[in-house]
């Protein structure tokens, strides 16, 4: 082996490590000596697995005859890591590696203690059919889960580091036979351009990779399901995994991806079509129903049948303010209930929000603060929001509906039409890492692969 690839002075490296960690209570500088053999062991005990330390370093040192045998042994085990420079040694120590100095050579072994490798149950994307175990907070476990489901040698895993302060381990996973090379290069360029010193979650990485920082619509997809990951890898997409996070980031992601559930792949054709139609109907209802109520009741009542118009007008008798104030009031109350259900402990969240909604709805109608039909509209809108299978799009739609409501308040049905046309034009011009946002599928084979096979 090269001397730290290295040509670094051993004493200088040891002094650097000692000075860097000398004030840390968990730093260990432990010389090993027996029968003329000597070695120096440096590690941080709170992140190193003590069992591995004993089995791979301490016990073999006292059992082997010479330093040369011990050095050859250390350089041959899977935990051995190549050293590329001084800074790498410091970073690897904080990640759970141990440094052994023997025969004027520095050896680095990965003995990381993992406490977060338990595979978690599916929580955010439940299905009736399909796997019920999601990802873990340990990256090695997540890569293991993916490789257990995708048995192709073309699956590539590139390890990177993110965050100047945290040096967070980060994996880029793709199938080089099906990935679009132009998209892959664009993703790599965006990752290289990140200069954020601290990145703690995959959701934060999703936001940073979006060129339009204030865009409501996501261009990449967060998932906790391994089956969704495998499906997208086989379709030519790139998976991004951040160590310490039980969710993966899928890129690129187009609009239809956010309206598709993993369970669609497991059900009969017509059942899947019916469920997809329900989701798109729910999306339309969520976006337009409150705005349609304002537009028709205040601007275009002739759209209603005569009996229905009388019913709506009768339900608003005694309400002291215009319809758009009534709708806005109820929408804000509904948003408060949804946010409370997220923040409250799970034991009481369902009961508290359900009882709170019933009491508020009943009291509001009896106090003539809102009409009875408004309660039906807000309830239908809230239920429709939860039909959207991907939370990122659901959160975006919850905000966009206020834009539709504003245009309906200003221009009635014409205002709604203008907003929806403008919104469709905006999405038509969007791209996700070079892929059109309204594309119906992501190309499975890039041009180079196709030409090589032809």
KAUR-V98588 format. One record per residue. RES is the residue in three letters. PHI is phi in radians with two decimals (* if undefined). Layout:
res-><RES:RES>
phi-><PHI:PHI>
//
This chain:
res-><UNK:UNK:UNK:UNK:UNK:UNK:UNK:UNK:UNK:UNK:UNK:UNK:UNK:UNK:UNK:UNK:UNK:UNK:UNK:UNK:UNK:UNK:UNK:UNK:UNK:UNK:UNK:UNK:UNK:UNK:UNK:UNK:UNK:UNK:UNK:UNK:UNK:UNK:UNK:UNK:UNK:UNK:UNK:UNK:UNK:UNK:UNK:UNK:UNK:UNK:UNK:UNK:UNK:UNK:UNK:UNK:UNK:UNK:UNK:UNK:UNK:UNK:UNK:UNK:UNK:UNK:UNK:UNK:UNK:UNK:UNK:UNK:UNK:UNK:UNK:UNK:UNK:UNK:UNK:UNK:UNK:UNK:UNK:UNK:UNK:UNK:UNK:UNK:UNK:UNK:UNK:UNK:UNK:UNK:UNK:UNK:UNK:UNK:UNK:UNK:UNK:UNK:UNK:UNK:UNK:UNK:UNK:UNK:UNK:UNK:UNK:UNK:UNK:UNK:UNK:UNK:UNK:UNK:UNK:UNK:UNK:UNK:UNK:UNK:UNK:UNK:UNK:UNK:UNK:UNK:UNK:UNK:UNK:UNK:UNK:UNK:UNK:UNK:UNK:UNK:UNK:UNK:UNK:UNK:UNK:UNK:UNK:UNK:UNK:UNK:UNK:UNK:UNK:UNK:UNK:UNK:UNK:UNK:UNK:UNK:UNK:UNK:UNK:UNK:UNK:UNK:UNK:UNK:UNK:UNK:UNK:UNK:UNK:UNK:UNK:UNK:UNK:UNK:UNK:UNK:UNK:UNK:UNK:UNK:UNK:UNK:UNK:UNK:UNK:UNK:UNK:UNK:UNK:UNK:UNK:UNK:UNK:UNK:UNK:UNK:UNK:UNK:UNK:UNK:UNK:UNK:UNK:UNK:UNK:UNK:UNK:UNK:UNK:UNK:UNK:UNK:UNK:UNK:UNK:UNK:UNK:UNK:UNK:UNK:UNK:UNK:UNK:UNK:UNK:UNK:UNK:UNK:UNK:UNK:UNK:UNK:UNK:UNK:UNK:UNK:UNK:UNK:UNK:UNK:UNK:UNK:UNK:UNK:UNK:UNK:UNK:UNK:UNK:UNK:UNK:UNK:UNK:UNK:UNK:UNK:UNK:UNK:UNK:UNK:UNK:UNK:UNK:UNK:UNK:UNK:UNK:UNK:UNK:UNK:UNK:UNK:UNK:UNK:UNK:UNK:UNK:UNK:UNK:UNK:UNK:UNK:UNK:UNK:UNK:UNK:UNK:UNK:UNK:UNK:UNK:UNK:UNK:UNK:UNK:UNK:UNK:UNK:UNK:UNK:UNK:UNK:UNK:UNK:UNK:UNK:UNK:UNK:UNK:UNK:UNK:UNK:UNK:UNK:UNK:UNK:UNK:UNK:UNK:UNK:UNK:UNK:UNK:UNK:UNK:UNK:UNK:UNK:UNK:UNK:UNK:UNK:UNK:UNK:UNK:UNK:UNK:UNK:UNK:UNK:UNK:UNK:UNK:UNK:UNK:UNK:UNK:UNK:UNK:UNK:UNK:UNK:UNK:UNK:UNK:UNK:UNK:UNK:UNK:UNK:UNK:UNK:UNK:UNK:UNK:UNK:UNK:UNK:UNK:UNK:UNK:UNK:UNK:UNK:UNK:UNK:UNK:UNK:UNK:UNK:UNK:UNK:UNK:UNK:UNK:UNK:UNK:UNK:UNK:UNK:UNK:UNK:UNK:UNK:UNK:UNK:UNK:UNK:UNK:UNK:UNK:UNK:UNK:UNK:UNK:UNK:UNK:UNK:UNK:UNK:UNK:UNK:UNK:UNK:UNK:UNK:UNK:UNK:UNK:UNK:UNK:UNK:UNK:UNK:UNK:UNK:UNK:UNK:UNK:UNK:UNK:UNK:UNK:UNK:UNK:UNK:UNK:UNK:UNK:UNK:UNK:UNK:UNK:UNK:UNK:UNK:UNK:UNK:UNK:UNK>
phi-><*:-1.21:-1.33:0.82:0.94:-2.53:0.85:-1.68:-1.26:-1.03:-1.08:-1.15:-1.17:-1.12:-1.10:-1.08:-1.12:-1.12:-1.15:-1.19:-2.00:-1.11:-1.55:-1.55:-1.14:-1.68:-1.44:-2.09:-2.06:-2.14:-1.35:-1.95:-2.49:-2.96:0.84:1.46:-1.54:-2.45:-2.69:-2.08:-2.01:-2.18:-2.88:-1.89:-1.20:-1.35:-2.04:-1.75:-1.32:-1.08:-1.15:-1.12:-1.04:-1.20:-1.30:-1.70:-2.14:-1.15:-1.11:-1.07:-1.06:-1.39:-1.67:-1.49:-1.32:-2.30:-1.12:-1.12:-1.10:-1.14:-1.14:-1.10:-1.09:-1.08:-1.36:-1.88:-1.47:-1.08:-1.31:-1.19:-2.25:-1.21:-1.85:-1.98:2.99:-1.09:-1.08:-1.09:-1.06:-1.10:-1.13:-1.16:-1.07:-1.23:-1.60:1.97:-1.59:-2.06:-1.84:-2.09:-1.84:-2.61:0.95:1.02:-2.24:-1.75:-2.07:-2.02:-2.11:-1.52:-2.14:-1.04:-1.56:-1.88:-1.94:-2.14:-1.61:-1.24:-1.34:-1.53:-1.28:-1.11:-2.16:-1.51:-2.24:-1.24:-2.42:-1.32:-2.00:1.93:-1.06:-1.87:-1.86:-1.78:-1.56:-2.03:-1.55:-1.81:-1.13:-1.04:-1.12:-1.13:-1.13:-1.07:-1.10:-1.20:-1.17:-1.19:-1.83:-2.25:-1.71:-2.31:-1.16:-1.36:-1.28:-1.94:-2.18:-1.82:-1.71:-2.30:-2.31:-2.18:1.49:-1.15:-1.59:-1.64:0.84:-1.21:-1.18:-2.54:-2.07:-1.95:-2.09:-2.84:-1.75:-1.18:-1.39:-2.07:-1.25:-1.38:-1.09:-1.15:-1.15:-1.05:-1.14:-1.15:-1.12:-1.09:-1.11:-1.17:-1.14:-1.12:-1.43:-1.22:-2.16:-1.31:-1.25:-2.41:-2.24:-1.89:-2.30:-1.17:-1.11:-1.16:-1.11:-1.03:-1.16:-1.23:-1.38:-1.49:-1.07:-1.61:-1.09:-1.79:-1.26:-1.36:-1.47:-1.33:-1.99:-2.44:-2.10:-1.60:-2.56:-1.94:-1.66:-1.23:-1.16:-1.17:-1.08:-1.12:-1.05:-1.34:-1.09:-1.14:-1.52:1.65:-1.65:-1.89:-1.87:-2.04:-2.07:-1.95:-1.08:1.59:-2.22:-1.52:-2.28:-1.99:-1.92:-1.89:-2.48:-1.37:-2.29:-1.81:-1.02:-1.15:-1.12:-1.37:-1.83:-1.98:-1.76:-1.05:-1.15:-1.04:-1.35:-1.84:-1.88:-1.06:-0.95:-1.25:-1.14:-1.10:-1.07:-1.08:-1.13:-1.15:-1.09:-1.08:-1.14:-1.18:-1.11:-1.07:-1.08:-1.14:-1.11:-1.08:-1.30:-1.97:-1.05:-1.07:-1.17:-1.12:-1.05:-1.15:-1.11:-1.36:-1.25:-1.80:-2.07:-2.24:-1.15:-1.18:-1.18:-1.21:-1.17:-1.01:-1.13:-1.19:-1.09:-1.15:-1.11:-1.14:-1.11:-1.14:-1.22:-1.66:-1.12:1.67:-1.28:-1.49:-2.45:-1.07:-1.14:-1.23:-1.18:-1.06:-1.14:-1.07:-1.05:-1.24:-1.14:-1.16:-1.07:-1.15:-1.10:-1.10:-1.14:-1.13:-1.13:-1.13:-1.14:-1.33:-1.49:-1.25:-1.00:-1.04:-1.10:-1.99:-1.06:-1.09:-1.15:-1.10:-1.26:-1.14:-1.11:-1.06:-1.12:-1.11:-1.12:-1.13:-1.10:-1.13:-1.14:-1.15:-1.25:-1.19:-1.53:1.06:-1.47:-2.68:-1.54:-1.15:-1.16:-1.17:-1.09:-1.12:-1.12:-1.15:-1.12:-1.09:-1.13:-1.13:-1.11:-1.14:-1.07:-1.36:-1.30:-1.16:-1.29:-1.89:-1.09:-1.02:-1.24:-1.05:-1.13:-1.12:-1.13:-1.04:-1.53:-1.07:-1.09:-1.26:-1.17:-1.08:-1.09:-1.09:-1.17:-1.15:-1.15:-1.44:-2.24:1.17:-1.10:-1.12:-1.10:-1.09:-1.07:-1.09:-1.11:-1.13:-1.12:-1.10:-1.17:-1.13:-1.13:-1.09:-1.19:-1.14:-1.61:-1.37:-2.34:-2.06:0.92:1.65:-1.66:-1.02:-1.19:-1.70:-1.18:-1.39:-2.75:-1.60:-0.99:-1.39:-2.18:-1.40:-1.12:-1.14:-1.13:-1.08:-1.16:-1.21:-1.51:-1.40>
//
